[in-house]
């Protein structure tokens, strides 16, 4: 009888703990295009392909008020706009926001990182 209770309690513990953890998906992202407003006009940056990638993690909103979009160490709350496009914002970093978050062909994550007067479009591949 003890063994049956033990097995049932392990099963219930596994069931409830697996549902309480949010799903995380990590991506490696490289810039696709970038521009910034300067005193002498708009400056478009040349993308060489040698830029250092950034790591992005999307944590779903399960058991949370909203999903999280994590860029390196900064966490942004995600908000849906409908139509498959989202944006993300952090109240502690109002000069930075993530916009136009969507998937291309259900494989490649695409988003725009806006910081002050500069914007960069990133394309990301999932890290497995």
C-alpha positions in Angstrom: 0.0 0.0 0.0 2.9 2.3 0.8 4.3 1.8 -2.7 1.0 2.7 -4.4 0.7 5.9 -2.3 4.3 6.8 -3.1 3.9 6.3 -6.9 0.6 8.3 -6.9 2.2 11.2 -4.9 5.2 11.2 -7.3 2.9 11.3 -10.3 0.9 14.2 -8.8 4.0 16.1 -7.9 5.4 15.7 -11.5 2.0 16.7 -13.0 1.7 19.9 -11.0 5.3 21.1 -11.2 5.5 20.5 -15.0 2.4 22.8 -15.5 3.8 25.5 -13.3 7.0 26.1 -15.3 6.8 28.5 -18.2 8.1 27.4 -21.6 11.3 29.1 -22.7 12.6 29.3 -26.2 16.1 30.7 -26.9 17.3 32.3 -30.1 20.6 33.6 -31.6 20.0 36.9 -33.4 22.0 38.9 -35.8 21.2 42.3 -37.2 19.7 42.5 -40.7 19.5 46.2 -41.0 20.1 49.3 -38.8 19.8 53.0 -38.9 20.1 56.0 -36.5 19.1 59.6 -36.5 22.3 61.8 -36.2 22.7 65.6 -36.2 23.5 65.5 -39.9 20.6 63.3 -40.9 19.7 59.6 -40.9 22.7 57.3 -41.0 22.1 53.8 -42.4 24.7 51.2 -41.2 26.2 48.6 -43.4 25.7 45.1 -42.1 28.7 42.9 -42.8 27.6 39.6 -41.3 30.4 39.7 -38.8 28.4 41.4 -36.1 28.3 39.8 -32.7 25.0 37.9 -32.2 22.7 38.7 -29.3 20.7 36.0 -27.3 17.0 36.3 -27.0 14.7 34.2 -24.9 10.9 34.2 -25.1 9.2 33.0 -21.9 5.5 32.2 -22.4 2.9 33.8 -20.2 1.8 30.6 -18.5 1.1 31.4 -14.8 2.2 35.0 -15.4 0.4 38.2 -16.3 2.3 38.5 -19.6 5.0 36.7 -21.6 8.6 38.0 -21.3 11.0 38.9 -24.1 14.5 38.7 -22.7 17.4 40.4 -24.6 20.7 39.5 -23.1 19.9 40.4 -19.4 17.0 42.9 -20.0 13.4 41.7 -19.5 10.6 43.2 -21.5 6.8 42.4 -21.0 5.2 41.3 -24.3 1.9 42.8 -25.5 -0.1 41.4 -28.4 -1.3 43.7 -31.2 -3.2 41.0 -33.0 -2.5 39.8 -36.5 0.6 37.9 -35.2 2.6 41.0 -34.4 3.6 41.8 -30.8 5.7 44.4 -29.0 7.6 44.4 -25.7 8.3 47.2 -23.2 10.2 47.6 -19.9 9.0 50.5 -17.7 12.5 50.7 -16.2 14.1 51.3 -19.7 11.6 53.6 -21.4 14.2 54.6 -24.0 14.3 51.0 -25.3 11.5 48.9 -26.7 11.0 45.9 -29.0 8.5 46.2 -31.8 7.2 44.2 -34.7 7.8 40.8 -33.2 6.8 38.0 -35.5 7.9 34.7 -37.0 8.8 34.4 -40.7 7.7 31.0 -42.2 7.3 29.7 -38.6 11.1 29.3 -38.3 12.8 32.6 -38.1 12.1 35.2 -35.4 12.1 38.8 -36.6 11.9 41.9 -34.4 13.0 45.5 -34.3 15.0 46.8 -31.4 14.5 50.6 -30.9 17.0 52.4 -28.6 16.8 56.2 -28.4 17.1 57.4 -32.0 18.3 54.1 -33.5 16.5 51.1 -34.8 17.8 47.6 -35.7 16.0 44.7 -37.4 17.1 41.3 -36.1 16.6 37.9 -37.6 17.0 35.0 -35.2 17.4 31.2 -35.4 16.3 29.0 -32.5 19.0 27.5 -30.3 18.3 23.9 -29.8 
